[in-house]
Amino acid sequence: MKQLFAYETTRRKVRRAFAALREQGIKAKENHLCCTTCATDDMSPVGRRGGVYWHGQNDDNFREDGELYIGFFTDSGKGSDVVAKKLVDALHSERLVVEWNGDTGTKVLVRSKKKEKRERY
Ligand SMILES: [Zn+2]
């Protein structure tokens, strides 16, 4: 139950961050289709500001492990680092635990805090 609660709370915050990104003109899709290929194909073209998403497999992983991988991209591939930075900023604004190594080939990871706590036992 605790795990489910953490999942719901974190998910709500991520959805708020996505809403904020939409206000900046970024295309943001939640739990969108099954995989990276389907999600990005469907969202393209995302336009000048780029797009962010997580897909069904990411969502399953999030439910099970408390780790949500969020993808980001632009139509040309150029400037995807800027999209990623905006994504990380929006997630930080919601006080989420975010990991990203600055590599545009790596997805942004959000960890459910309560899940981490639970794992210490
Ligand atoms: Zn797919």
Boltz pocket constraint, residues with backbone or C-beta under 6 A from the ligand:
constraints:
  - pocket:
      binder: B
      contacts: [[A, 33], [A, 34], [A, 35], [A, 36], [A, 37], [A, 38], [A, 39]]
      max_distance: 6.0
